[in-house]
Amino acid sequence: MGKGLLGMKEIAAYCGRAWNVILRWIEKRGFPAKLIDGRWKSDRDLIDEWRRDQIRGAISRQA
């Protein structure tokens, strides 16, 4: 991971969302985070790409 985020608090803060929203996204929308050795881990670049993909998908569904 390039620009790592450690812990749900950091991940949620980076996304500007509550931790329970992030957990829902992980479960239902393929949000890029994993529980490794009892701690949530993710990456800013992966999150940014996931967000772009979400936007692309929303735009294509509108067309």
PyMOL commands that set and color helices and strands:
alter all, ss='L'
color gray80, all
select helices_A, chain A and resi 8-15+19-29+44-62
alter helices_A, ss='H'
color red, helices_A
select strands_A, chain A and resi 4-6+33-36+39-43
alter strands_A, ss='S'
color yellow, strands_A
deselect
rebuild
show_as cartoon
